[in-house]
Amino acid sequence: MKSPNEEDKTIEVEIERLLPGGVGLAHAEGLTLLVSLAAPSDVLRVVIDRIQGKVGFASIVEILKPSPVRIEPPCPYFGRCGGCDFQQLTYEAQLNTKVEIIRDCLHRIAKIDTPLNSHIHPSPSQWHYRARAMWQVDSNHKLLGYFERGSNRVCDVEYCAVLVPELQKTLERVRNEFPEATAMDRLRDIEVVAGDEGVSVAPPLAGFKTEIVSRVIGSETYHFSAEAFFQINHDLLEPLIAEALGDAKGQTAVDLYCGVGLFTLPLARRFEQVIGVESSTRATKFARSNLEFAKLNNAKVVTSRVSDWMKQHAHLFGPVDFLLLDPPRAGAENAVIAGISALRPARIAYVSCDPATLARDLKKLIASGYDLDSVVAFDMFPQTHHVETVAHLSSNSPAVVFSGAA
Ligand SMILES: C[S@@+](CC[C@H](N)C(=O)[O-])C[C@H]1O[C@@H](n2cnc3c(N)ncnc32)[C@H](O)[C@@H]1O
């Protein structure tokens, strides 16, 4: 919140709803206002920090009438730390807002009005769920934590309430053992991930190893380290995999952006042959050893950008029964959507961590002859506006070449 001396430049607004990105929407003085850290129906005094065209970016100076779903954010760093922007909402309101955000993106971006199954799987833990984190280092000012909201200044954090206990202990150890942060001189950030054997830290600090850790999800064992992507909220992974795979089985499955093989292993149990594609060599090394450990030799993992693989190799595959894609937040590149449309898998499962890019890509897939069968959400990131979504599509026509129009 802003200090009271900024009050002379303030205006009073009522928050209409929360938008994708987690900001509150209000209208005043001919502007569309986007208010950080708001709750729906809050009446607020806000200050406009920046104007871009007809859009003003505002922060709260005073809460005049709190929303019925507003609560006191428990974290002492709330508002300064850029991490958790939904702590001001009850957990139920967080879940409802995430469903609304997905509906809003599907409607506005993809013109999809299907009464989406509004089910969202809550997280078993609303706090202490985060098993992977990136900590920012500012060795000049001896700070370790997360970026401050809207900046790349480091917010010094001693305790983070969303970290799993093992990572909180590691944060304390790093802070105690590097009090001057001088040993971290050339470091800008530290990545950590918790597994059953402890915590993997990258890059390795004196006394901390980038060791390989593992986690059992369902009946599969996954090995990974801080240097390769692994999902954040491990408690939700079993239902996420179950939803993404559904009843899929058959001859050929493709797993795009496969990481260390989270979906590749269960797919290899159900399909005669599976191909996983992933650009990180560290991740593909783990994916291959995870398959070997599981004694699954019917899956091949290729190290390649998905767009390159699509252009150069996808046509070599016969009919594909099932294609799963789980891209980063930016979604799938145009060439990937075009490649999927040409490959024409009978069914697609799109696992997404950004409803806006999901909606953009679904629009293209639907235009190329796919029906949207279901959309189910998972609250992988409680206390933040982020949400994981699984969409299922099925082909309703023979292959058409996608024109690439946005
Ligand atoms: C959201 S993660 C999903 C990983 C895996 N499916 C999982 O659930 O653990 C996205 C993955 O895509 C990889 N990636 C990012 N851009 C890529 C690209 N252009 N081509 C291939 N892989 C990419 C990242 O390294 C990361 O492993």
PDBQT file of the ligand as one rigid body, heavy atoms in Angstrom, charges set to zero:
ROOT
HETATM    1  C1  LIG A 501       5.621 -26.474 -17.914  1.00  0.00    +0.000 C 
HETATM    2  S1  LIG A 501       7.078 -27.412 -18.110  1.00  0.00    +0.000 S 
HETATM    3  C2  LIG A 501       6.383 -29.027 -18.274  1.00  0.00    +0.000 C 
HETATM    4  C3  LIG A 501       7.331 -30.183 -18.096  1.00  0.00    +0.000 C 
HETATM    5  C4  LIG A 501       6.689 -31.542 -17.846  1.00  0.00    +0.000 C 
HETATM    6  N1  LIG A 501       5.607 -31.810 -18.749  1.00  0.00    +0.000 N 
HETATM    7  C5  LIG A 501       6.224 -31.656 -16.415  1.00  0.00    +0.000 C 
HETATM    8  O1  LIG A 501       5.020 -31.566 -16.161  1.00  0.00    +0.000 OA
HETATM    9  O2  LIG A 501       7.072 -31.845 -15.528  1.00  0.00    +0.000 OA
HETATM   10  C6  LIG A 501       7.574 -26.966 -19.704  1.00  0.00    +0.000 C 
HETATM   11  C7  LIG A 501       8.823 -27.666 -20.218  1.00  0.00    +0.000 C 
HETATM   12  O3  LIG A 501       9.035 -27.202 -21.552  1.00  0.00    +0.000 OA
HETATM   13  C8  LIG A 501      10.421 -27.063 -21.775  1.00  0.00    +0.000 C 
HETATM   14  N2  LIG A 501      10.516 -26.122 -22.910  1.00  0.00    +0.000 N 
HETATM   15  C9  LIG A 501      10.406 -24.771 -22.884  1.00  0.00    +0.000 A 
HETATM   16  N3  LIG A 501      10.432 -24.287 -24.137  1.00  0.00    +0.000 NA
HETATM   17  C10 LIG A 501      10.557 -25.345 -24.976  1.00  0.00    +0.000 A 
HETATM   18  C11 LIG A 501      10.613 -25.501 -26.398  1.00  0.00    +0.000 A 
HETATM   19  N4  LIG A 501      10.537 -24.441 -27.207  1.00  0.00    +0.000 N 
HETATM   20  N5  LIG A 501      10.724 -26.746 -26.908  1.00  0.00    +0.000 NA
HETATM   21  C12 LIG A 501      10.799 -27.813 -26.066  1.00  0.00    +0.000 A 
HETATM   22  N6  LIG A 501      10.727 -27.743 -24.723  1.00  0.00    +0.000 NA
HETATM   23  C13 LIG A 501      10.607 -26.528 -24.185  1.00  0.00    +0.000 A 
HETATM   24  C14 LIG A 501      10.987 -26.611 -20.450  1.00  0.00    +0.000 C 
HETATM   25  O4  LIG A 501      12.362 -26.943 -20.351  1.00  0.00    +0.000 OA
HETATM   26  C15 LIG A 501      10.108 -27.387 -19.461  1.00  0.00    +0.000 C 
HETATM   27  O5  LIG A 501      10.711 -28.624 -19.136  1.00  0.00    +0.000 OA
ENDROOT
TORSDOF 0
